[in-house]
Each structure stands twice: as structure tokens, then as C-alpha cells.
Amino acid sequence: MAKASIISTGKYLPKRIVTNRDLEKIVDTNDEWIVTRTGIRERRIAAEDESTSDLAAKAIAAALEKAGIKAEELDMIIVATFTPDAYLASTACVVQRTLGAKNAGAVDIAAACTGFVYGLSMASAYIQSGMAKYVAVVGAELITRFLDWQDRSTCVLFGDGAGAAIVGPGNGRHELVDFVLCADGTGWELLSIPAGGSRKPPSRETVDNKEHYLKMAGREIFKFAVSKLEVLLQETARLCDMDVKDIECIVPHQVNNRIFQSCIERLGLRWEQFFINLDKYGNTSAASIPIALEEAVEQGFVKDGSLVTTPGLGAGLTYGTAIIRW
């Protein structure tokens, strides 16, 4: 069965840049502390009149233009996000309307930072089964609306943005070779927005307790990310019948430089195998991998024929990777 291919990519990043120095003015932190512990120097924050669907639509539009494909030719739109415009209706339907993609189905998926990888796997399955010819997959997040700006352990880490891919029939280039998709629901409480859903509906109490903001058990999440990143890279090597040290291009979810450093030391890897743009954007969750992939190609890190793996680790807990022969 022929593989599906990434026809094109696109991204959208809000114009507003917030540096670590800017954050020093509103929360008890400093540039040195943030850079040393995370590697982040700045992040993007959406304008007041922008929503997640706006970011997603602009990223898909950029990818469509690059591919020379019209929105009407899309058969499916998959939006990976944990920061939707609203719980009802789906953000993907708003994106469909904005793009004028009248012939496309539209669905949201929630796998947090691994969302784009899950979305790519779905798109690949649609293409390979013959159910679709062109699928738009976009990771889009407006996380800054869900942060407690008095909580320095979380507010310094995240940013807003969107990255998209148009997936279509395999053409011998940019092929989606394989996927690793995993989850460990026993850790779902370690990274979550506690209130707002059916388990804990909105109330005066949940608002007063700031339960509609993102909460993270930092130490436990760090351990999870280090161990599972290692697993995903080893599984990539196994599936490709190679040594993990020979993986050419690792384009990971941009989470924390200390996590990458730990993995490098444990597996005997090199920094040169990793594409990192964390310093510019922070953690943009589902948007992180597609934004990084586009920039990795633009900057020549990923070249024609490169073997690329895109490990993601997120709330749920979810983890997974796409293996691409670029």
C-alpha cells in the first residue's frame, strides 16, 4: 500500500513577542532563571481579537498556498488543540467556514502536545484507505488564555501559534513511513485544566480557585518526558532498523532543553541531531512540532531524503512520534 505524503506545511505566529524581561515585570522570575531551566527566551501571544480558529485557519491557508491546492479540494480538516474556541461547536468547523472548505469534513482531536502526531496518523489512514485525497492537519493553541500569570512555574513556559500540513497521496517524497502512538491515562492529573468540563462544571468556586487555568506537576512531568522521549527515539530506531545514534533529524515537541540534554546523555546522542526553536516560541503544545518541522526544512536541517522523527509528549498522558522520509 502506497504511503501518504506531506504535500506542504504552513505556520502562523502572532505578532506580539513577550520576552523573559517582559515577564520579570509581572511575575516573580528573571531571564537567567527561565533560560537556565528551560531554554526559552521569548514567546508569542495572540492579539485580543484572535482565537484558536483564526491561528489554525491562517496556518492551513499558508500550507494550501504553498501546495497550490484550493480549500474546496480538502476532504478533511483535523484540528489538534486543547484550547478550542469553545467546547461546542468544534474549532475545526469554524476553520472550515473561515477557509471556505465546503467539501471537507471537520473534527477536533485532543491529545495536547502529541496532538499533531495523532492527527498526522489519522490523515495517513484516510489517504491510504482511499477515504480522502487531501487532508489538512493543524496543531493550533492559544494557551496564554489559560495561564495563571501569577504562577511562575507555568506562565513562563507557553506561547501561542499554529502549524499545519497538507497530507495527500504518496509521491516518493516527504512520506509518512510509520507512527508510534502511546498513552498512559494513569497520569492524567499531572497536567490538566481541572475545571470547565463535565467532571467539574464551571462555578463560582472553580473560578475563585483558579481551576480553569493550566496546572502542572512539574517534577513528575519532567520525569515522564525524559523517559518517554527515550522510548520514542529507541522505537524509531527499531522500526527503521538502525542505531538511535544514527537518526538524522529529530524534530521534537519543543518542551525543555534540560529534557533534551538528559536524553542526549542517557542515549549517547548529539545536540546536532535535534532541531530546537524553543528559545523563540516556548512550548506551543500541538502547534510545536509542525512549526518546528517547517522551520527545520526552511533552515536546511531537514533535507530531501532525510529520515525525520517527531517525538511529542503531552497531557493525558500522551506520547508518540511520526517517522517521515523527507
VORORO-494330 format. One record per residue (C-alpha): residue in one letter; chain; x, y, z. Coordinates in nm, 2 decimals. Example, Ala and Ser with C-alpha at 12.3 -4.5 7.8 and 13.67 -1.06 7.14 Angstrom:
REM residues 2
<code: a	unit: A	u: 1.23	v: -0.45	w: 0.78> .
<code: s	unit: A	u: 1.37	v: -0.11	w: 0.71> .
//
This chain:
REM residues 326
<code: m	unit: A	u: 0.00	v: 0.00	w: 0.00> .
<code: a	unit: A	u: 0.14	v: 0.34	w: -0.10> .
<code: k	unit: A	u: 0.24	v: 0.57	w: 0.18> .
<code: a	unit: A	u: 0.08	v: 0.91	w: 0.23> .
<code: s	unit: A	u: 0.30	v: 1.22	w: 0.19> .
<code: i	unit: A	u: 0.32	v: 1.56	w: 0.34> .
<code: i	unit: A	u: 0.25	v: 1.78	w: 0.04> .
<code: s	unit: A	u: 0.33	v: 2.11	w: 0.21> .
<code: t	unit: A	u: 0.35	v: 2.28	w: 0.55> .
<code: g	unit: A	u: 0.25	v: 2.62	w: 0.68> .
<code: k	unit: A	u: 0.26	v: 2.81	w: 1.01> .
<code: y	unit: A	u: 0.12	v: 3.12	w: 1.17> .
<code: l	unit: A	u: 0.26	v: 3.30	w: 1.47> .
<code: p	unit: A	u: 0.10	v: 3.60	w: 1.64> .
<code: k	unit: A	u: 0.29	v: 3.93	w: 1.60> .
<code: r	unit: A	u: 0.33	v: 4.01	w: 1.97> .
<code: i	unit: A	u: 0.66	v: 3.89	w: 2.12> .
<code: v	unit: A	u: 0.69	v: 3.87	w: 2.50> .
<code: t	unit: A	u: 1.04	v: 3.83	w: 2.63> .
<code: n	unit: A	u: 1.16	v: 3.70	w: 2.96> .
<code: r	unit: A	u: 1.25	v: 4.06	w: 3.05> .
<code: d	unit: A	u: 0.88	v: 4.15	w: 3.00> .
<code: l	unit: A	u: 0.77	v: 3.87	w: 3.23> .
<code: e	unit: A	u: 1.01	v: 4.00	w: 3.50> .
<code: k	unit: A	u: 0.77	v: 4.30	w: 3.53> .
<code: i	unit: A	u: 0.46	v: 4.09	w: 3.61> .
<code: v	unit: A	u: 0.58	v: 3.78	w: 3.79> .
<code: d	unit: A	u: 0.85	v: 3.68	w: 4.04> .
<code: t	unit: A	u: 1.10	v: 3.54	w: 3.79> .
<code: n	unit: A	u: 1.40	v: 3.65	w: 3.58> .
<code: d	unit: A	u: 1.56	v: 3.59	w: 3.25> .
<code: e	unit: A	u: 1.85	v: 3.39	w: 3.38> .
<code: w	unit: A	u: 1.62	v: 3.15	w: 3.58> .
<code: i	unit: A	u: 1.40	v: 3.09	w: 3.27> .
<code: v	unit: A	u: 1.68	v: 3.04	w: 3.02> .
<code: t	unit: A	u: 1.88	v: 2.81	w: 3.26> .
<code: r	unit: A	u: 1.59	v: 2.59	w: 3.34> .
<code: t	unit: A	u: 1.41	v: 2.58	w: 3.01> .
<code: g	unit: A	u: 1.60	v: 2.74	w: 2.72> .
<code: i	unit: A	u: 1.31	v: 2.98	w: 2.65> .
<code: r	unit: A	u: 1.39	v: 3.34	w: 2.58> .
<code: e	unit: A	u: 1.06	v: 3.47	w: 2.43> .
<code: r	unit: A	u: 0.72	v: 3.36	w: 2.32> .
<code: r	unit: A	u: 0.43	v: 3.48	w: 2.10> .
<code: i	unit: A	u: 0.10	v: 3.59	w: 2.25> .
<code: a	unit: A	u: -0.22	v: 3.63	w: 2.03> .
<code: a	unit: A	u: -0.40	v: 3.95	w: 1.99> .
<code: e	unit: A	u: -0.72	v: 4.01	w: 2.19> .
<code: d	unit: A	u: -0.93	v: 3.96	w: 1.88> .
<code: e	unit: A	u: -0.76	v: 3.64	w: 1.77> .
<code: s	unit: A	u: -0.89	v: 3.29	w: 1.86> .
<code: t	unit: A	u: -0.75	v: 2.94	w: 1.81> .
<code: s	unit: A	u: -0.95	v: 2.90	w: 1.49> .
<code: d	unit: A	u: -0.80	v: 3.22	w: 1.35> .
<code: l	unit: A	u: -0.45	v: 3.09	w: 1.41> .
<code: a	unit: A	u: -0.54	v: 2.75	w: 1.26> .
<code: a	unit: A	u: -0.70	v: 2.89	w: 0.95> .
<code: k	unit: A	u: -0.40	v: 3.11	w: 0.87> .
<code: a	unit: A	u: -0.16	v: 2.82	w: 0.91> .
<code: i	unit: A	u: -0.37	v: 2.59	w: 0.68> .
<code: a	unit: A	u: -0.41	v: 2.88	w: 0.43> .
<code: a	unit: A	u: -0.03	v: 2.92	w: 0.41> .
<code: a	unit: A	u: 0.01	v: 2.54	w: 0.35> .
<code: l	unit: A	u: -0.26	v: 2.54	w: 0.08> .
<code: e	unit: A	u: -0.10	v: 2.83	w: -0.10> .
<code: k	unit: A	u: 0.24	v: 2.66	w: -0.09> .
<code: a	unit: A	u: 0.08	v: 2.33	w: -0.23> .
<code: g	unit: A	u: -0.12	v: 2.51	w: -0.50> .
<code: i	unit: A	u: -0.43	v: 2.34	w: -0.36> .
<code: k	unit: A	u: -0.77	v: 2.51	w: -0.32> .
<code: a	unit: A	u: -0.96	v: 2.49	w: 0.01> .
<code: e	unit: A	u: -1.25	v: 2.33	w: -0.18> .
<code: e	unit: A	u: -1.03	v: 2.04	w: -0.26> .
<code: l	unit: A	u: -0.98	v: 1.94	w: 0.10> .
<code: d	unit: A	u: -1.17	v: 1.63	w: 0.21> .
<code: m	unit: A	u: -1.10	v: 1.66	w: 0.58> .
<code: i	unit: A	u: -0.98	v: 1.91	w: 0.83> .
<code: i	unit: A	u: -0.83	v: 1.78	w: 1.16> .
<code: v	unit: A	u: -0.76	v: 2.04	w: 1.43> .
<code: a	unit: A	u: -0.54	v: 1.93	w: 1.72> .
<code: t	unit: A	u: -0.59	v: 2.16	w: 2.02> .
<code: f	unit: A	u: -0.66	v: 2.16	w: 2.39> .
<code: t	unit: A	u: -0.75	v: 2.53	w: 2.37> .
<code: p	unit: A	u: -1.06	v: 2.53	w: 2.14> .
<code: d	unit: A	u: -1.26	v: 2.84	w: 2.06> .
<code: a	unit: A	u: -1.54	v: 2.67	w: 2.26> .
<code: y	unit: A	u: -1.64	v: 2.33	w: 2.37> .
<code: l	unit: A	u: -1.93	v: 2.34	w: 2.13> .
<code: a	unit: A	u: -1.91	v: 2.37	w: 1.83> .
<code: s	unit: A	u: -1.58	v: 2.23	w: 1.72> .
<code: t	unit: A	u: -1.30	v: 2.46	w: 1.63> .
<code: a	unit: A	u: -1.25	v: 2.26	w: 1.31> .
<code: c	unit: A	u: -1.59	v: 2.36	w: 1.18> .
<code: v	unit: A	u: -1.51	v: 2.73	w: 1.24> .
<code: v	unit: A	u: -1.19	v: 2.67	w: 1.05> .
<code: q	unit: A	u: -1.38	v: 2.51	w: 0.76> .
<code: r	unit: A	u: -1.61	v: 2.81	w: 0.74> .
<code: t	unit: A	u: -1.32	v: 3.06	w: 0.75> .
<code: l	unit: A	u: -1.14	v: 2.88	w: 0.47> .
<code: g	unit: A	u: -1.44	v: 2.81	w: 0.26> .
<code: a	unit: A	u: -1.35	v: 2.44	w: 0.26> .
<code: k	unit: A	u: -1.71	v: 2.34	w: 0.18> .
<code: n	unit: A	u: -1.64	v: 1.99	w: 0.08> .
<code: a	unit: A	u: -1.43	v: 1.89	w: 0.39> .
<code: g	unit: A	u: -1.53	v: 1.70	w: 0.70> .
<code: a	unit: A	u: -1.41	v: 1.87	w: 1.01> .
<code: v	unit: A	u: -1.31	v: 1.73	w: 1.35> .
<code: d	unit: A	u: -1.11	v: 1.83	w: 1.66> .
<code: i	unit: A	u: -0.88	v: 1.60	w: 1.85> .
<code: a	unit: A	u: -0.74	v: 1.65	w: 2.20> .
<code: a	unit: A	u: -0.40	v: 1.49	w: 2.26> .
<code: a	unit: A	u: -0.23	v: 1.80	w: 2.39> .
<code: c	unit: A	u: 0.13	v: 1.82	w: 2.28> .
<code: t	unit: A	u: 0.11	v: 1.50	w: 2.09> .
<code: g	unit: A	u: -0.20	v: 1.61	w: 1.90> .
<code: f	unit: A	u: -0.03	v: 1.69	w: 1.57> .
<code: v	unit: A	u: 0.13	v: 1.34	w: 1.56> .
<code: y	unit: A	u: -0.21	v: 1.18	w: 1.63> .
<code: g	unit: A	u: -0.36	v: 1.40	w: 1.36> .
<code: l	unit: A	u: -0.10	v: 1.30	w: 1.10> .
<code: s	unit: A	u: -0.16	v: 0.93	w: 1.17> .
<code: m	unit: A	u: -0.54	v: 0.99	w: 1.11> .
<code: a	unit: A	u: -0.47	v: 1.17	w: 0.79> .
<code: s	unit: A	u: -0.23	v: 0.90	w: 0.67> .
<code: a	unit: A	u: -0.50	v: 0.64	w: 0.74> .
<code: y	unit: A	u: -0.76	v: 0.84	w: 0.54> .
<code: i	unit: A	u: -0.53	v: 0.87	w: 0.24> .
<code: q	unit: A	u: -0.42	v: 0.51	w: 0.24> .
<code: s	unit: A	u: -0.78	v: 0.38	w: 0.28> .
<code: g	unit: A	u: -0.90	v: 0.59	w: -0.01> .
<code: m	unit: A	u: -1.14	v: 0.78	w: 0.21> .
<code: a	unit: A	u: -0.97	v: 1.11	w: 0.12> .
<code: k	unit: A	u: -0.73	v: 1.27	w: -0.12> .
<code: y	unit: A	u: -0.62	v: 1.58	w: 0.07> .
<code: v	unit: A	u: -0.64	v: 1.62	w: 0.45> .
<code: a	unit: A	u: -0.53	v: 1.94	w: 0.64> .
<code: v	unit: A	u: -0.39	v: 1.87	w: 0.98> .
<code: v	unit: A	u: -0.32	v: 2.16	w: 1.20> .
<code: g	unit: A	u: -0.19	v: 2.20	w: 1.56> .
<code: a	unit: A	u: -0.32	v: 2.52	w: 1.70> .
<code: e	unit: A	u: -0.30	v: 2.66	w: 2.05> .
<code: l	unit: A	u: -0.39	v: 2.98	w: 2.23> .
<code: i	unit: A	u: -0.25	v: 2.87	w: 2.56> .
<code: t	unit: A	u: -0.19	v: 3.21	w: 2.71> .
<code: r	unit: A	u: -0.56	v: 3.25	w: 2.77> .
<code: f	unit: A	u: -0.55	v: 2.95	w: 3.01> .
<code: l	unit: A	u: -0.25	v: 3.05	w: 3.22> .
<code: d	unit: A	u: -0.24	v: 3.19	w: 3.57> .
<code: w	unit: A	u: 0.00	v: 3.49	w: 3.52> .
<code: q	unit: A	u: 0.08	v: 3.48	w: 3.89> .
<code: d	unit: A	u: 0.21	v: 3.12	w: 3.87> .
<code: r	unit: A	u: 0.57	v: 3.14	w: 3.76> .
<code: s	unit: A	u: 0.60	v: 2.77	w: 3.73> .
<code: t	unit: A	u: 0.37	v: 2.76	w: 3.43> .
<code: c	unit: A	u: 0.32	v: 3.11	w: 3.28> .
<code: v	unit: A	u: 0.68	v: 3.14	w: 3.16> .
<code: l	unit: A	u: 0.67	v: 2.81	w: 2.96> .
<code: f	unit: A	u: 0.40	v: 2.85	w: 2.70> .
<code: g	unit: A	u: 0.32	v: 3.05	w: 2.39> .
<code: d	unit: A	u: 0.06	v: 3.07	w: 2.11> .
<code: g	unit: A	u: 0.08	v: 2.96	w: 1.75> .
<code: a	unit: A	u: -0.03	v: 2.72	w: 1.48> .
<code: g	unit: A	u: 0.14	v: 2.48	w: 1.24> .
<code: a	unit: A	u: -0.02	v: 2.29	w: 0.96> .
<code: a	unit: A	u: 0.04	v: 2.02	w: 0.70> .
<code: i	unit: A	u: -0.15	v: 1.92	w: 0.39> .
<code: v	unit: A	u: -0.14	v: 1.54	w: 0.36> .
<code: g	unit: A	u: -0.20	v: 1.36	w: 0.03> .
<code: p	unit: A	u: -0.12	v: 1.06	w: -0.19> .
<code: g	unit: A	u: 0.24	v: 0.94	w: -0.17> .
<code: n	unit: A	u: 0.47	v: 1.08	w: -0.43> .
<code: g	unit: A	u: 0.80	v: 0.93	w: -0.32> .
<code: r	unit: A	u: 0.89	v: 1.24	w: -0.12> .
<code: h	unit: A	u: 0.80	v: 1.35	w: 0.23> .
<code: e	unit: A	u: 0.64	v: 1.01	w: 0.30> .
<code: l	unit: A	u: 0.48	v: 0.92	w: 0.63> .
<code: v	unit: A	u: 0.67	v: 0.60	w: 0.69> .
<code: d	unit: A	u: 0.53	v: 0.49	w: 1.03> .
<code: f	unit: A	u: 0.39	v: 0.61	w: 1.36> .
<code: v	unit: A	u: 0.42	v: 0.53	w: 1.73> .
<code: l	unit: A	u: 0.12	v: 0.63	w: 1.93> .
<code: c	unit: A	u: 0.10	v: 0.57	w: 2.31> .
<code: a	unit: A	u: -0.08	v: 0.69	w: 2.62> .
<code: d	unit: A	u: -0.07	v: 0.65	w: 3.00> .
<code: g	unit: A	u: -0.40	v: 0.76	w: 3.14> .
<code: t	unit: A	u: -0.29	v: 0.69	w: 3.50> .
<code: g	unit: A	u: -0.11	v: 1.02	w: 3.49> .
<code: w	unit: A	u: -0.39	v: 1.24	w: 3.35> .
<code: e	unit: A	u: -0.40	v: 1.46	w: 3.66> .
<code: l	unit: A	u: -0.03	v: 1.56	w: 3.63> .
<code: l	unit: A	u: -0.10	v: 1.81	w: 3.36> .
<code: s	unit: A	u: -0.46	v: 1.94	w: 3.32> .
<code: i	unit: A	u: -0.71	v: 2.22	w: 3.34> .
<code: p	unit: A	u: -0.92	v: 2.08	w: 3.63> .
<code: a	unit: A	u: -1.25	v: 2.26	w: 3.58> .
<code: g	unit: A	u: -1.48	v: 2.35	w: 3.29> .
<code: g	unit: A	u: -1.59	v: 2.01	w: 3.18> .
<code: s	unit: A	u: -1.85	v: 1.76	w: 3.30> .
<code: r	unit: A	u: -1.63	v: 1.63	w: 3.59> .
<code: k	unit: A	u: -1.62	v: 1.98	w: 3.74> .
<code: p	unit: A	u: -1.85	v: 2.22	w: 3.57> .
<code: p	unit: A	u: -1.79	v: 2.60	w: 3.59> .
<code: s	unit: A	u: -1.90	v: 2.75	w: 3.92> .
<code: r	unit: A	u: -1.81	v: 3.05	w: 4.14> .
<code: e	unit: A	u: -1.60	v: 2.81	w: 4.34> .
<code: t	unit: A	u: -1.40	v: 2.68	w: 4.05> .
<code: v	unit: A	u: -1.33	v: 3.03	w: 3.93> .
<code: d	unit: A	u: -1.23	v: 3.15	w: 4.27> .
<code: n	unit: A	u: -0.99	v: 2.86	w: 4.30> .
<code: k	unit: A	u: -0.84	v: 2.93	w: 3.96> .
<code: e	unit: A	u: -0.93	v: 2.58	w: 3.84> .
<code: h	unit: A	u: -0.98	v: 2.69	w: 3.48> .
<code: y	unit: A	u: -0.61	v: 2.76	w: 3.44> .
<code: l	unit: A	u: -0.35	v: 2.50	w: 3.34> .
<code: k	unit: A	u: -0.20	v: 2.31	w: 3.63> .
<code: m	unit: A	u: 0.12	v: 2.10	w: 3.61> .
<code: a	unit: A	u: 0.32	v: 1.88	w: 3.85> .
<code: g	unit: A	u: 0.65	v: 1.99	w: 3.71> .
<code: r	unit: A	u: 0.88	v: 1.73	w: 3.86> .
<code: e	unit: A	u: 0.67	v: 1.44	w: 3.76> .
<code: i	unit: A	u: 0.61	v: 1.57	w: 3.41> .
<code: f	unit: A	u: 0.99	v: 1.62	w: 3.37> .
<code: k	unit: A	u: 1.05	v: 1.25	w: 3.46> .
<code: f	unit: A	u: 0.77	v: 1.13	w: 3.23> .
<code: a	unit: A	u: 0.91	v: 1.34	w: 2.94> .
<code: v	unit: A	u: 1.27	v: 1.22	w: 2.98> .
<code: s	unit: A	u: 1.17	v: 0.85	w: 3.00> .
<code: k	unit: A	u: 0.92	v: 0.86	w: 2.71> .
<code: l	unit: A	u: 1.14	v: 1.07	w: 2.48> .
<code: e	unit: A	u: 1.40	v: 0.80	w: 2.52> .
<code: v	unit: A	u: 1.14	v: 0.53	w: 2.44> .
<code: l	unit: A	u: 1.02	v: 0.71	w: 2.13> .
<code: l	unit: A	u: 1.37	v: 0.75	w: 1.99> .
<code: q	unit: A	u: 1.46	v: 0.39	w: 2.06> .
<code: e	unit: A	u: 1.13	v: 0.28	w: 1.89> .
<code: t	unit: A	u: 1.21	v: 0.49	w: 1.59> .
<code: a	unit: A	u: 1.55	v: 0.33	w: 1.56> .
<code: r	unit: A	u: 1.39	v: -0.02	w: 1.60> .
<code: l	unit: A	u: 1.13	v: 0.04	w: 1.33> .
<code: c	unit: A	u: 1.39	v: 0.18	w: 1.09> .
<code: d	unit: A	u: 1.64	v: -0.09	w: 1.17> .
<code: m	unit: A	u: 1.92	v: 0.15	w: 1.28> .
<code: d	unit: A	u: 2.10	v: 0.26	w: 1.59> .
<code: v	unit: A	u: 1.94	v: 0.55	w: 1.77> .
<code: k	unit: A	u: 2.27	v: 0.74	w: 1.73> .
<code: d	unit: A	u: 2.22	v: 0.73	w: 1.35> .
<code: i	unit: A	u: 1.88	v: 0.90	w: 1.34> .
<code: e	unit: A	u: 1.94	v: 1.20	w: 1.12> .
<code: c	unit: A	u: 1.68	v: 1.46	w: 1.22> .
<code: i	unit: A	u: 1.50	v: 1.47	w: 1.55> .
<code: v	unit: A	u: 1.23	v: 1.74	w: 1.53> .
<code: p	unit: A	u: 1.07	v: 1.71	w: 1.88> .
<code: h	unit: A	u: 0.79	v: 1.88	w: 2.06> .
<code: q	unit: A	u: 0.97	v: 2.19	w: 2.19> .
<code: v	unit: A	u: 0.93	v: 2.14	w: 2.57> .
<code: n	unit: A	u: 1.25	v: 2.20	w: 2.77> .
<code: n	unit: A	u: 1.62	v: 2.19	w: 2.69> .
<code: r	unit: A	u: 1.71	v: 2.01	w: 3.01> .
<code: i	unit: A	u: 1.48	v: 1.72	w: 2.89> .
<code: f	unit: A	u: 1.67	v: 1.71	w: 2.56> .
<code: q	unit: A	u: 2.01	v: 1.72	w: 2.74> .
<code: s	unit: A	u: 1.91	v: 1.44	w: 2.97> .
<code: c	unit: A	u: 1.81	v: 1.22	w: 2.68> .
<code: i	unit: A	u: 2.13	v: 1.31	w: 2.49> .
<code: e	unit: A	u: 2.34	v: 1.20	w: 2.79> .
<code: r	unit: A	u: 2.14	v: 0.88	w: 2.85> .
<code: l	unit: A	u: 2.14	v: 0.76	w: 2.49> .
<code: g	unit: A	u: 2.48	v: 0.90	w: 2.38> .
<code: l	unit: A	u: 2.32	v: 1.13	w: 2.12> .
<code: r	unit: A	u: 2.44	v: 1.47	w: 1.99> .
<code: w	unit: A	u: 2.28	v: 1.81	w: 2.00> .
<code: e	unit: A	u: 2.33	v: 1.83	w: 1.63> .
<code: q	unit: A	u: 2.06	v: 1.56	w: 1.58> .
<code: f	unit: A	u: 1.80	v: 1.79	w: 1.74> .
<code: f	unit: A	u: 1.62	v: 2.08	w: 1.58> .
<code: i	unit: A	u: 1.54	v: 2.34	w: 1.85> .
<code: n	unit: A	u: 1.34	v: 2.66	w: 1.82> .
<code: l	unit: A	u: 1.22	v: 2.66	w: 2.18> .
<code: d	unit: A	u: 1.40	v: 2.98	w: 2.26> .
<code: k	unit: A	u: 1.18	v: 3.18	w: 2.02> .
<code: y	unit: A	u: 0.83	v: 3.04	w: 2.09> .
<code: g	unit: A	u: 0.83	v: 2.85	w: 2.41> .
<code: n	unit: A	u: 0.60	v: 2.55	w: 2.44> .
<code: t	unit: A	u: 0.31	v: 2.58	w: 2.19> .
<code: s	unit: A	u: 0.18	v: 2.23	w: 2.26> .
<code: a	unit: A	u: 0.01	v: 2.08	w: 1.95> .
<code: a	unit: A	u: 0.15	v: 2.36	w: 1.73> .
<code: s	unit: A	u: 0.51	v: 2.29	w: 1.84> .
<code: i	unit: A	u: 0.60	v: 2.01	w: 1.61> .
<code: p	unit: A	u: 0.46	v: 2.14	w: 1.28> .
<code: i	unit: A	u: 0.61	v: 2.49	w: 1.34> .
<code: a	unit: A	u: 0.95	v: 2.33	w: 1.41> .
<code: l	unit: A	u: 0.92	v: 2.10	w: 1.11> .
<code: e	unit: A	u: 0.85	v: 2.39	w: 0.87> .
<code: e	unit: A	u: 1.15	v: 2.59	w: 1.01> .
<code: a	unit: A	u: 1.37	v: 2.28	w: 1.01> .
<code: v	unit: A	u: 1.31	v: 2.24	w: 0.64> .
<code: e	unit: A	u: 1.34	v: 2.62	w: 0.57> .
<code: q	unit: A	u: 1.68	v: 2.63	w: 0.75> .
<code: g	unit: A	u: 1.82	v: 2.32	w: 0.58> .
<code: f	unit: A	u: 1.83	v: 2.10	w: 0.89> .
<code: v	unit: A	u: 1.59	v: 1.86	w: 0.71> .
<code: k	unit: A	u: 1.69	v: 1.79	w: 0.36> .
<code: d	unit: A	u: 1.54	v: 1.57	w: 0.08> .
<code: g	unit: A	u: 1.59	v: 1.21	w: 0.18> .
<code: s	unit: A	u: 1.64	v: 1.28	w: 0.55> .
<code: l	unit: A	u: 1.49	v: 1.04	w: 0.80> .
<code: v	unit: A	u: 1.29	v: 1.26	w: 1.04> .
<code: t	unit: A	u: 1.12	v: 1.16	w: 1.37> .
<code: t	unit: A	u: 0.89	v: 1.40	w: 1.55> .
<code: p	unit: A	u: 0.85	v: 1.29	w: 1.92> .
<code: g	unit: A	u: 0.58	v: 1.45	w: 2.12> .
<code: l	unit: A	u: 0.49	v: 1.43	w: 2.49> .
<code: g	unit: A	u: 0.18	v: 1.58	w: 2.64> .
<code: a	unit: A	u: -0.11	v: 1.58	w: 2.88> .
<code: g	unit: A	u: -0.32	v: 1.27	w: 2.91> .
<code: l	unit: A	u: -0.06	v: 1.15	w: 2.93> .
<code: t	unit: A	u: 0.01	v: 1.10	w: 2.56> .
<code: y	unit: A	u: 0.33	v: 1.04	w: 2.37> .
<code: g	unit: A	u: 0.41	v: 0.94	w: 2.02> .
<code: t	unit: A	u: 0.61	v: 1.02	w: 1.70> .
<code: a	unit: A	u: 0.58	v: 1.03	w: 1.33> .
<code: i	unit: A	u: 0.86	v: 0.88	w: 1.12> .
<code: i	unit: A	u: 0.90	v: 1.07	w: 0.79> .
<code: r	unit: A	u: 1.13	v: 1.00	w: 0.49> .
<code: w	unit: A	u: 1.17	v: 1.36	w: 0.37> .
//
